[in-house]
Amino acid sequence: MTGETEQKILEAALNLFAEKGYTGATTRVIAEEAGVSELTLFRKFKTKKNLFDTIISQNLEKMKKDLESILINKKFNSNGEFLETFIRNYVESVEENFEVFFLVINDGTGEFEQSLSEFFRESAEYIEKNIGNSNIDPEAFALTIAGFTYIICIEKHKGRTIFNQEEVIENFINNSIKCVQ
């Protein structure tokens, strides 16, 4: 199987898992959407669970690397500069990978709890390293940013426009800066 075929399967599976959930997305329909036979799907991924796990792990790793590429070894001149960079890039990363983020957040099995916990822990470490305010709990702040991001991304994903997203992000950044001063 070529990398192109594998990518088609991964994309079709991600869309169907996000739309129908793990149980509702069948390998037959995934294969049809990808334009391959079900046998081809199983030759590459062996099981539906392996396919699902591959999607989640690859995309969580991509999200992590996207944030790291912006934050690692970068010196920020102020808390405001860090928060604006961190929050905007966090929102962008979740928007670009919304289906995966949605699947992981809503996973009822607890299987991705460790990966999600690690993702939030690393976010908290970036906050602690760059803000250095002992009055701020970095873990609670990281979860606040994640919750905010999830809400605005789900609203956008569902096509609802109950607020101006850019304005809300700007106000959230400004409020966050005030909290750490």
C-alpha positions in Angstrom: 0.0 0.0 0.0 1.3 3.4 -0.8 1.5 6.3 1.6 -1.2 8.0 -0.4 -3.6 5.1 0.1 -2.9 5.0 3.8 -3.5 8.7 4.1 -6.9 8.4 2.3 -7.9 5.7 4.8 -6.7 7.8 7.8 -8.6 10.9 6.5 -11.8 9.0 5.8 -11.7 7.3 9.1 -11.0 10.5 11.1 -14.0 12.2 9.4 -16.3 9.2 10.1 -15.2 8.6 13.6 -15.8 12.3 14.4 -19.2 12.2 12.7 -20.5 8.8 13.9 -18.3 7.9 16.8 -16.1 4.8 17.1 -19.0 2.4 17.2 -21.0 4.0 14.4 -18.1 4.2 11.9 -17.8 0.8 10.2 -14.7 -0.3 8.4 -16.8 -1.0 5.3 -18.0 2.6 5.1 -14.5 3.9 6.0 -13.0 1.8 3.1 -15.7 3.1 0.7 -15.1 6.7 1.7 -11.4 6.2 1.1 -11.9 4.5 -2.2 -10.2 1.2 -1.2 -11.4 -2.3 -0.4 -12.1 -3.3 3.2 -9.4 -5.9 2.7 -6.8 -3.2 1.9 -7.9 -1.4 5.1 -7.3 -4.5 7.2 -4.0 -5.3 5.5 -2.6 -2.0 6.7 -4.3 -1.5 10.0 -5.2 -5.1 11.1 -8.2 -3.9 13.2 -10.5 -1.0 13.5 -9.0 -0.2 16.9 -5.5 0.0 15.4 -6.8 2.4 12.8 -8.5 4.5 15.5 -5.4 4.5 17.7 -3.1 5.5 14.8 -5.3 8.4 14.0 -5.3 9.7 17.6 -1.6 9.2 18.3 -0.4 10.7 15.0 -2.6 13.8 15.4 -1.9 14.4 19.1 1.8 14.2 18.3 1.3 16.7 15.4 -0.6 19.1 17.7 2.2 18.8 20.3 4.9 19.4 17.7 3.0 22.4 16.3 3.0 24.1 19.8 6.6 23.1 20.6 7.9 24.5 17.3 6.5 27.9 18.4 7.2 27.8 22.1 10.4 25.8 22.7 13.5 28.0 23.1 11.6 31.2 22.2 12.2 34.1 24.5 9.2 36.2 25.1 9.6 39.9 26.1 6.5 39.9 28.3 3.7 37.7 29.7 1.4 39.4 27.2 3.6 38.4 24.3 3.7 34.8 25.6 0.0 34.6 26.3 -1.0 36.0 22.9 1.4 33.6 21.1 0.4 30.6 23.2 -3.4 31.2 23.1 -3.6 32.0 19.4 -1.5 29.0 18.4 -3.4 26.7 20.8 -6.7 27.8 19.2 -5.2 27.4 15.7 -3.9 23.9 16.5 -7.2 22.8 17.9 -9.1 24.2 15.0 -6.9 22.4 12.5 -7.2 19.2 14.4 -10.7 19.6 15.8 -12.0 16.1 14.9 -9.1 14.5 16.8 -9.4 16.9 19.8 -13.2 16.2 19.9 -12.7 12.4 19.8 -10.1 12.5 22.6 -12.0 14.8 24.8 -15.2 12.8 24.4 -13.6 9.4 24.6 -15.5 7.4 27.2 -13.0 4.6 27.5 -10.2 6.5 29.2 -7.8 5.1 26.8 -6.4 8.5 25.8 -6.4 9.9 29.3 -2.6 9.6 29.6 -2.0 11.3 26.2 -4.4 14.1 27.0 -3.0 14.5 30.5 0.5 14.8 29.0 -0.7 17.4 26.5 -2.2 19.5 29.3 0.8 19.0 31.6 3.1 20.2 28.9 0.9 23.2 28.3 1.1 24.0 32.0 4.9 23.7 31.9 5.0 26.3 29.1 2.8 28.6 31.2 4.9 28.1 34.3 8.2 28.6 32.5 7.1 31.7 30.6 4.9 33.4 33.2 6.6 32.6 36.4 3.9 34.1 38.6 3.5 32.1 41.8 0.0 33.4 42.2 -1.1 31.5 39.1 -1.8 27.7 39.1 -0.3 26.7 35.7 -2.4 23.5 35.5 -5.7 25.3 36.2 -4.7 28.1 33.7 -3.8 25.5 31.0 -7.2 23.8 31.6 -9.0 27.2 31.4 -7.3 27.9 28.0 -8.2 24.4 26.8 -11.8 24.8 27.9 -12.1 28.2 26.3 -10.6 26.9 23.1 -12.8 23.8 23.0 -16.0 25.9 23.4 -15.1 28.4 20.6 -13.9 25.7 18.3 -17.1 23.6 18.8 -19.2 26.6 18.1 -17.3 27.3 14.9 -17.3 23.6 13.9 -21.1 23.5 14.3 -21.5 26.7 12.2 -22.9 28.8 15.0 -22.0 32.4 15.2 -23.3 33.5 18.6 -20.2 35.7 19.0 -17.4 37.2 16.9 -14.7 34.6 17.4 -11.7 36.9 16.8 -13.1 39.5 19.2 -13.7 36.9 21.9 -10.2 35.5 21.5 -8.7 39.0 21.8 -10.8 39.7 24.9 -9.7 36.3 26.4 -6.1 37.1 25.8 -6.5 40.6 27.4 -8.3 39.1 30.4 -5.6 36.5 30.7 -2.9 39.1 30.7 -4.6 41.0 33.4 -4.9 37.9 35.5 -1.1 37.3 35.5 0.0 40.9 36.2 
